Amino acid sequence: MDYRKYKPDQLVGEIKTLDGKTSHWEAELGFNLTPRIGFGIATAGSFHTRNESSLTYTFVGAIGPQITTWTFKPEIKVSNPVRLSIYYTIFSHPKINFSVGGGFGFYSGKAAQTLELYLIPPIGIPELDTWQWAAERNFSIGFHGNVVLEYYFTRRLALIAEFQQTYVKIRGLKGTLKSNSSFGFYLEESGTLYYYRQLDPLIIEEAIYAHLTIWPKPPEGSIYEIHDVRKAVLDLSGYSLRMGIRIRLL
């Protein structure tokens, strides 16, 4: 914040978060057990988000500027979920039906990221370091709650407005990390995806930021002063507002 305010020419760019908002379809097949209790099985569209952003930091030293550029390329893919729900009708009228419901679903997703560090020193050869990790697809059971308002044009055709809240967290993500540099260093290892915070030695003000990587197991110590190490979680929780139609088959 200080650099952006007092030295804007020395800190250019921005690391952007992934966009978690999306529009997608959902289809549900339902049946009524009683006039007030119903069941449904549904699926929805898949979800795919990714972006690319970079941040360039220039340190002006006695022998010249050192320019460091970080480039982040994260990506998340979530497959079509399958959800089971039960509904209870609170208010029913020939034209209007108001109900609440909830249930659970089966979800799967995976994540990946490429991080590039390009360093131009005041003296010497520029260096490019790359870290690419990819977490394999994993599965989880999630829970949801619904509030549904139906307006019937005819006995068989209705307009639906629905609010849905979901709680889904995919844990235990495992995968592979590949890292290499322009000086010939290469490393590949498999393990678990971890979240941690670390000191950045390339910034003289000792900036600390969050990071993701894959380790066979977390290191016991590091020159980067690693803190808050824990297994990463792909959190798909959120809410949605939906509009659609309902067609009675019987």
Secondary structure, 3 states (H helix, E strand, C coil): CHHHHHCHHHEEECCCCCCCCCCCCEEEEEEECCCCEEEEEEEECCEEEECCEEEEEEEEECCEEEEEEEEEEEEEEECCCEEEEEEEEEEECCCEEEEEEEEEEEEEEEEEEEEEEEEECCCCCCEEEEEEEEEEEEEEEEEEEEEEEEEECCCCEEEEEEEEEEECEECCCEEEEEEEECCCCEEEEEEEEEEEEEECCCCCCCCEEEEEEEECCCCCCCCCCCEEEEECCEECCEEEEEEEEEECCC
